[in-house]
Amino acid sequence: MIKIPPYLKKGDTIGIVCPSGYMTLEKVETSIKTLKDWGFKVKLGNTVGGNSKTYFSGTDAERLMDLQMMMDDDDVKAVLCGRGGYGMGRIIDKIDFKKFRKHPKWIIGYSDITVLHSHLFSNYYISSLHAPMSGAFNDGGYKNEFVLSLKSALVGKKIKYACAAHEFNKKGEAIGELVGGNLALLAHLVGTESDLKTKGKILFIEDVGEQKYNVDRMMHQLKRSGKLSKLAGLIIGGFTDTQDTERPFGQDVYEIIRDIISEYDYPVCFDFPVSHSNRNYALKVGVGYKLKVGKSKVILEE
């Protein structure tokens, strides 16, 4: 059975780290204020607004140490990643999960943090939160329903989301553990210690800034590696800022995905609000969900 970290209560401490790309302290400040307004204490890691002069928030050793300290700190009840970017794959195999396995806590993030979510589920069967990060709180984001869904998830409220139907949807109902995240990372994890077993699962995918042909390639990689054939259901999130080649690919992203999964008969939902845009609901990775893909709307609930 999936291990659910303890839900938070007022007065609990949330640690903020940047285990991948660099982020200035200014871009984290709104999330700090909001978390305190929600009743939590905040502890900042050294990788937040540090002295790094590179793309990363610190060296591999510095980022590993910062994340490890937050994961092992008895006073920290959840770890919010400031941003994603790239870098988790460089340190994932060096993280010591010995203490974390005995005392799990919520790891929060998406994008590059997909690596950590997948690793936790595949190796230790521990749930985590694919959810908005610090950057999502900015520009009034702290007031929207997607950032507020993180608060609800952290305090243990049962999740139930709805969205409009899409013309490419495949109607039906599915029950299964929810897994997934960023398509590029899921494809890169195939064959590694963090690879997801997807049989009987509800898989969700999203991505940002990809060439259309690369989405096609990554979807075919998932298909050829058996990740798509025995799903309970499939959720297609947002594919934002998609690029095309000088000679056009000839299809948009949803058409590409629709054709690749056309042979499967499980329920499929397109344009679900999980993405790199502000439409990004908090999802508990590894938790059992029911997906109902109907004629006029889609419902995903615990």
C-alpha angles and dihedrals in degrees: 000000000000115000110235114203114230114277117242130256131194112289094031118130125243117198120213121207138162104220094170127020127021121265129182120238090239091063091054098048097086091052090050092052093045095049089052090048087054088058101260132122119233131218119190123215123222091250092066108098091342129161097271115139095192137072089271126075089237142329118306089259093050094048092046092050093048094050092043092052092052093046091051098039108112091206094055113084099179136016119220116195113222093214143334123227111132136319111076092098089060094060107025095097092052097054113110107222096178097107094032091057091057094042108025121188133186115281108200128199147075140216106047089009086072085087091062094042091052094045093051092050098042097045107027106016091233122150122233138175123262094197148126116307131210095286091060091066092065128094092028093309092128087074099052126099093247097058089041088054086066091058091049092050093048094054093047105257113158112254123238121162132174133193138173121275120259126216092241095053121122109219123229144085130275134184121195148107112297116236136159142073134170112020095217092053094045089053092047091051094059108118095014133107088261096054116134124237103217105179109128092002133122103239123203126192137183137159146179137218097004129147111245092238089054092054087051091050094048093047090051089050090055089047095048091047091055097249095126104039103077104031123139089218143337130228118197111200130186124315101198130188092011115183131214131206124248088259101049120246089227101232137061119242097263091051089051092052094042092057095045093053096037094111094058122089102201121111115279128192122196126199096020112169099259112109150106089277123081088273095090120129121199110255126190107227113222096014120123115258139176117226117199115187106189137173096265105017146014125229126195116185141160 
